[in-house]
Amino acid sequence: MSQNEIVDLQPQVAAGYLALADLLAEIPAADWDRPSLCAGWRIREVVAHMTMPARYDEAAFMAELQARDFDFGRLSNDIASRDAGRPAAELLADLRSEVLHHWTPPGGGERGALNHVVIHGLDITVALGARRGPSDDTMRWILSDLTEGGTHQHFGVSISGRRFEASDLSWNYGSGDLVRAPASELAVMLCGRTVPRTSEAGRELADVCEAGTD
C-alpha cells in the first residue's frame, strides 16, 4: 500500500493507541520493566514518552523544553525517566486519551502521528514477542513511508541494493539482495533498531542492522 491509500490517518492513530493500551492492560506487572527496542528504555519509559501530549499542553511542554535549553533529546529522556514512575493504570489511561489520539507532532501532521504510535508501539510489542500489532493496511502504509517515503533516512539506515519483502502480508520494495521477514520486524529494522535474535528472520535482520546503517 502506498502512502496515499489511507486518506484520513487519524482513525489509524487512535486505533494504534487503543490497541496498545488493550495489550499492555493484560501483561504481567513485571513486563513493564522489560527492555524495549529503544536503547536504554524499558517498556514503561516508551509508554511515558509516547503519551507526553496527554499530560503536557503546549504551554507546559514549552516550559519543560525551555528549562532544558530547547534540547528535545534531553527533554525526551528526562520526561520518559520521570513519568515512567507513574502507575501503570495512569499510563494506560494516557494511551486512551482523546487528546493524545488527536495530537500531531510539530511539522509532522497525521503522517508523523501515525509513525509515532506505530514505531514506538513496535518498540514495545516486538520486544515483548507479542503477536498483536497494527492492521495489515497500517503496516503497509508504515513500510511504504519508511522506504519510498524516505523516513528511513531519519534513522541513518541505508536501503540501497536491497529488496524488502514482508513474509506475513503482501508488501515489497526495492531490488537487490532479498531481506524477508515479518512486517513488524522489517519496520523496526528500517528505523535503526536492533531486531531480537529470537527467530531465523530475527537473526538475519540483526545481521542486516549491523551492516546496513550509514
Order of alpha helices (4+ residues) and beta strands (2+ residues): alpha-alpha-alpha-alpha-alpha-alpha-alpha-alpha-alpha-beta-beta-beta-alpha-alpha
